[in-house]
């Protein structure tokens, strides 16, 4: 009879328990950090103060905010200045 000195992992049970006790919380923390950084990744912020006005109206036209007539009118106004 071994009175608690043996286990299924051949004496390495305590070692693996300690490893898991540190790796699982560390893995959760790393995963949460990854989520925090990747969450805002899809949201592109554009500093419109530094963008070319023509690029801004092109972007608005591409996103559907402006129709073709509005886009042409604004483009002509910008090129006329």
Backbone as numpy.savetxt, mean C-alpha at the origin, in Angstrom:
# Nx Ny Nz CAx CAy CAz Cx Cy Cz
10.08 -44.75 32.71 9.24 -43.57 32.71 10.14 -42.33 32.71
9.74 -41.28 31.96 10.64 -40.16 31.78 10.25 -38.92 32.58
9.22 -38.87 33.25 8.82 -37.79 34.16 8.98 -36.39 33.57
8.54 -36.19 32.32 8.49 -34.85 31.74 9.75 -34.40 31.04
10.76 -35.28 30.88 11.97 -34.87 30.20 11.97 -35.18 28.71
10.95 -35.79 28.23 10.87 -36.11 26.81 9.55 -35.63 26.25
9.56 -35.39 24.96 8.31 -35.02 24.31 8.36 -35.51 22.88
7.37 -35.16 22.12 7.26 -35.66 20.75 8.38 -35.17 19.85
9.02 -34.03 20.19 10.07 -33.48 19.34 11.46 -33.85 19.83
11.55 -34.83 20.67 12.85 -35.32 21.11 13.64 -34.34 21.97
12.99 -33.64 22.86 13.68 -32.71 23.74 13.78 -31.29 23.19
13.37 -31.08 21.96 13.44 -29.76 21.35 12.13 -28.99 21.49
11.19 -29.52 22.22 9.88 -28.88 22.37 9.96 -27.48 22.94
10.75 -27.29 24.00 10.88 -25.98 24.61 11.49 -24.99 23.63
12.50 -25.43 22.89 13.14 -24.57 21.90 12.15 -24.09 20.86
11.36 -25.00 20.30 10.39 -24.62 19.28 9.27 -23.77 19.84
8.89 -24.03 21.10 7.88 -23.19 21.73 8.39 -21.75 21.87
9.64 -21.58 22.24 10.22 -20.24 22.38 10.31 -19.55 21.01
10.71 -20.30 20.00 10.80 -19.73 18.65 9.42 -19.26 18.22
8.41 -20.09 18.38 7.06 -19.72 17.97 6.52 -18.57 18.81
6.90 -18.52 20.06 6.43 -17.46 20.93 6.96 -16.10 20.45
8.11 -16.08 19.80 8.66 -14.83 19.27 8.29 -14.60 17.81
8.25 -15.65 17.03 7.99 -15.48 15.59 6.55 -15.13 15.26
5.61 -15.69 15.96 4.20 -15.42 15.66 3.87 -13.94 15.91
4.17 -13.39 17.09 3.88 -11.95 17.26 4.69 -11.07 16.31
5.95 -11.45 16.06 6.76 -10.67 15.13 6.17 -10.72 13.73
5.69 -11.86 13.32 5.05 -12.00 12.01 3.79 -11.15 11.92
3.02 -11.11 13.00 1.81 -10.30 13.00 2.17 -8.82 12.88
3.20 -8.39 13.61 3.63 -6.99 13.54 4.11 -6.63 12.14
4.91 -7.50 11.54 5.40 -7.25 10.17 4.23 -7.18 9.20
3.27 -8.05 9.35 2.10 -8.06 8.47 1.31 -6.76 8.63
1.14 -6.28 9.84 0.41 -5.03 10.07 1.16 -3.85 9.47
2.47 -3.84 9.57 3.26 -2.77 8.96 3.11 -2.82 7.45
3.16 -4.02 6.88 2.96 -4.18 5.44 1.60 -3.63 5.01
0.55 -3.96 5.78 -0.78 -3.46 5.46 -0.84 -1.94 5.54
-0.19 -1.37 6.53 -0.21 0.08 6.69 0.43 0.77 5.50
1.53 0.22 4.99 2.20 0.85 3.86 1.51 0.56 2.53
0.92 -0.61 2.40 0.29 -0.95 1.13 -1.13 -0.40 1.02
-1.72 -0.01 2.13 -3.08 0.50 2.13 -3.18 1.78 1.30
-2.28 2.70 1.47 -2.32 3.95 0.73 -1.62 3.90 -0.61
-1.11 2.75 -0.96 -0.35 2.62 -2.20 -1.18 2.89 -3.45
-2.44 2.49 -3.44 -3.29 2.68 -4.59 -3.77 4.10 -4.77
-3.65 4.89 -3.72 -4.10 6.27 -3.78 -2.93 7.15 -4.20
-3.00 7.66 -5.38 -1.93 8.52 -5.89 -2.31 9.96 -5.61
-1.45 10.62 -4.88 -1.70 12.04 -4.63 -0.86 12.85 -5.60
-1.49 13.82 -6.19 -0.81 14.64 -7.18 -0.77 16.06 -6.66
0.41 16.61 -6.65 0.56 18.00 -6.24 0.22 18.87 -7.44
-1.01 19.34 -7.50 -1.48 20.07 -8.67 -0.91 21.47 -8.74
-0.29 21.96 -7.66 0.33 23.28 -7.71 1.54 23.29 -8.63
2.17 22.16 -8.77 3.39 22.08 -9.58 3.15 21.46 -10.95
1.95 20.95 -11.17 1.66 20.32 -12.46 1.35 21.37 -13.51
1.62 21.02 -14.71 1.26 21.85 -15.86 -0.26 21.89 -15.97
-0.85 23.07 -16.19 -2.31 23.15 -16.30 -2.88 22.26 -17.40
-2.15 22.11 -18.50 -2.62 21.23 -19.57 -2.63 19.78 -19.11
-1.65 19.40 -18.32 -1.62 18.03 -17.80 -2.79 17.79 -16.86
-3.18 18.81 -16.10 -4.31 18.68 -15.18 -5.60 18.44 -15.96
-5.83 19.23 -17.00 -7.08 19.03 -17.74 -7.06 17.72 -18.52
-5.88 17.28 -18.97 -5.78 15.96 -19.61 -6.16 14.87 -18.63
-5.68 15.00 -17.40 -6.00 14.02 -16.37 -7.50 14.03 -16.05
-8.08 15.21 -15.95 -9.51 15.32 -15.68 -10.34 14.75 -16.83
-9.88 14.96 -18.06 -10.58 14.41 -19.23 -10.48 12.88 -19.24
-9.29 12.39 -18.91 -9.10 10.93 -18.90 -9.93 10.26 -17.80
-10.13 10.95 -16.69 -10.91 10.35 -15.61 -12.41 10.52 -15.80
-12.82 11.30 -16.81 -14.23 11.46 -17.10 -14.87 12.67 -16.45
-14.08 13.51 -15.80 -14.63 14.72 -15.18 -15.05 15.75 -16.25
-14.36 15.74 -17.37 -14.67 16.69 -18.45 -15.12 15.91 -19.68
-16.05 16.49 -20.42 -16.40 15.88 -21.70 -15.48 16.47 -22.78
-15.62 16.01 -24.00 -14.72 16.42 -25.08 -14.81 17.91 -25.36
-16.02 18.46 -25.32 -16.19 19.89 -25.61 -15.52 20.76 -24.54
-15.72 20.39 -23.28 -15.09 21.15 -22.19 -13.57 21.05 -22.27
-13.09 19.86 -22.58 -11.64 19.67 -22.69 -11.06 20.54 -23.79
-11.67 20.53 -24.97 -11.17 21.34 -26.09 -11.21 22.84 -25.76
-12.29 23.28 -25.14 -12.42 24.69 -24.78 -11.32 25.11 -23.80
-11.11 24.32 -22.77 -10.08 24.64 -21.78 -8.68 24.57 -22.39
-8.48 23.60 -23.27 -7.17 23.46 -23.94 -6.89 24.67 -24.81
-7.89 25.12 -25.57 -7.73 26.30 -26.42 -7.46 27.55 -25.58
-8.16 27.67 -24.45 -7.95 28.83 -23.57 -6.53 28.85 -23.02
-6.03 27.70 -22.64 -4.67 27.62 -22.09 -3.63 27.90 -23.15
-3.84 27.40 -24.34 -2.85 27.63 -25.43 -2.90 29.06 -25.94
-4.05 29.72 -25.79 -4.21 31.09 -26.26 -3.46 32.10 -25.40
-3.18 31.75 -24.16 -2.49 32.69 -23.24 -1.04 32.81 -23.52
